[in-house]
Amino acid sequence: MKLTSKWALLTIVLVLTLGLAACGGTGGEVPGDDYTSEDNVVVIECEEAGEIELSVADFMDLEAVSEEIVRLDDNGDVEEQYSIKGVLLETVLAHLEIGIGDLGTVRFTAGDGYSVEVPNNIVAGGKIILAYEIDGEPLHENTGPIRIFIPDEESMYWVRNTVKINLNRGESGGSQDPSGEIGVLEQIIFFETLLPELEVLDYIAEADAKAVKTEAVFADVQAGSLVQMLASDGFEKNEEFATAIEQYVVVEGENTPAFRGPDLPRGMHVRDLVWMGSGDTGFLFVKNGLEYFDEAEVDGDKGISLKDIADKFSLKEADTYILESDDGYSVEISYEELEAGIVFFRDSGEISSAFEGLPKNTAVKGLLSIRVAD
């Protein structure tokens, strides 16, 4: 064989080899011939039906929906934009003859253990999409079998690699009611007054940030199975107590106070906290509460109405409440007197109560908590 013929043959082999390699995709980002997503299954679990396995092919047999998804970054700029196709959770449950009318919360769990619970007010909206295609392509192995999308909601709910869906009808434990919203509380603790009693640590995930362990915050609390959180922009989140106590409340840094963890996915973080609660106790972050609540005023001092706090976070209705300071001083007030009271920051930075038309002894300096009298 001539030398030129040998080189020609080698060139042909090389071209064919490169062509085959190109068809293989890029690191699994595009499904290959060996990956058949339609065969993969998702487990749906609820009390009345137990565990049910559905394959992607089963989802594809149901009425499909399409949606244009836009994901924004923290500055409001478009971070991602793509088309999805899938099926509504409501359609799946109707197919399985599982009632959705009294559904409380829904928890989506990924193959790597990440999970998030969607509260009742979002579930009731009805537009939870179980996507099996993105931009006209089946999901790749790291994203499938399905990915959850809830348009116009936080991307923390957009769980990729979803393998299990738990339907809850209020059996969450603690003080949560059947809707998954905050339940009846026995006491509310004002976080800024509690903070000096907690160990403040360097938060290694962020430069110059300080934090306290969530476990320390809830150390003396009869907790439930969930920790419920509220941000100053109205965003609400439920997190499993076991997961939450492994994380941190960041108290110095950007958008603080904030719920974060060095190994916690960013989508599970909550910035600008107004509230954390579990079981019979809640914690109010007064600084951000001043932004969240309507302003109330007593004798020139501006703060948050105690009645608004009690109503928003479902403090148990009782004849008598006890206001207690960080030095142990306490005073009793009646339910009717809540309306006349505020919580505010003194010029010294300490939290205090003040009441319109009540004795001066109700102005509790260093206010630590309000609780139902025994």
Secondary structure, DSSP 8 states (H G I E B T S, - for coil): --HHHHHHHHHHHHHHHHHHHHHT-STTSS--TT--GGG-EEEEEETTTEEEEEEHHHHHTS--EEEEEEEE-TTS-EEEEEEEEEEEHHHHHHHTT---TT--EEEEEETTS-EEEE-HHHHTT---EEEEEETTEE--TTT-SBEEE-TTS-GGG--SSEEEEEEESS---TT--TTSS---BSEEEEHHHHGGGS--EE-TTSTT-EEEEHHHHTTT----SEEEEEETTS-EEEEEHHHHTTSEEEEESTT-SEEE-TTS-GGG-B-SEEEEEETTEEEE-HHHHHHHS-EEEETTEEEEEHHHHHHHTTB---SEEEEEETTS-EEEEETGGGGGEEEEE-TTS-EEEEETTS-GGG--BTEEEEEE--
